């Protein structure tokens, strides 16, 4: 099943870039381990410390979902850290949706 990859609204792209730059998500300290860059249809996620590209997060108009590459990376971190990594990334993105008024 092919998921819909809607273009990111410009205001959301700017908000993600601003949150990434100024670290507005201080309450989510694990989100600081990742670097986010907003493109036209995807949000590229990198490991801030190693520079490794983890994968993309896509927006379907209501919520974000992860690419297969990102899911493989999250599965690779280990069972005990699986939910920590997933919650850190999705928490940052959902926080941006909430702050931007998209929810």
Secondary structure in CASP SS format (residue, H / E / C, confidence):
PFRMAT SS
TARGET T0000
AUTHOR 0000-0000-0000
METHOD secondary structure of the structure
MODEL  1
X C 1.00
X C 1.00
X C 1.00
X C 1.00
X C 1.00
X C 1.00
X C 1.00
X C 1.00
X C 1.00
X H 1.00
X H 1.00
X H 1.00
X H 1.00
X H 1.00
X H 1.00
X H 1.00
X H 1.00
X H 1.00
X H 1.00
X H 1.00
X H 1.00
X H 1.00
X C 1.00
X C 1.00
X C 1.00
X C 1.00
X C 1.00
X C 1.00
X H 1.00
X H 1.00
X H 1.00
X H 1.00
X H 1.00
X E 1.00
X E 1.00
X E 1.00
X E 1.00
X E 1.00
X C 1.00
X C 1.00
X C 1.00
X E 1.00
X E 1.00
X E 1.00
X E 1.00
X E 1.00
X E 1.00
X C 1.00
X C 1.00
X C 1.00
X C 1.00
X C 1.00
X E 1.00
X E 1.00
X E 1.00
X E 1.00
X E 1.00
X E 1.00
X E 1.00
X C 1.00
X C 1.00
X C 1.00
X C 1.00
X E 1.00
X E 1.00
X E 1.00
X C 1.00
X H 1.00
X H 1.00
X H 1.00
X H 1.00
X H 1.00
X H 1.00
X H 1.00
X H 1.00
X H 1.00
X C 1.00
X C 1.00
X C 1.00
X C 1.00
X C 1.00
X H 1.00
X H 1.00
X H 1.00
X H 1.00
X H 1.00
X H 1.00
X H 1.00
X H 1.00
X H 1.00
X H 1.00
X H 1.00
X H 1.00
X H 1.00
X H 1.00
X H 1.00
X H 1.00
X H 1.00
X H 1.00
X C 1.00
X C 1.00
X C 1.00
X C 1.00
END
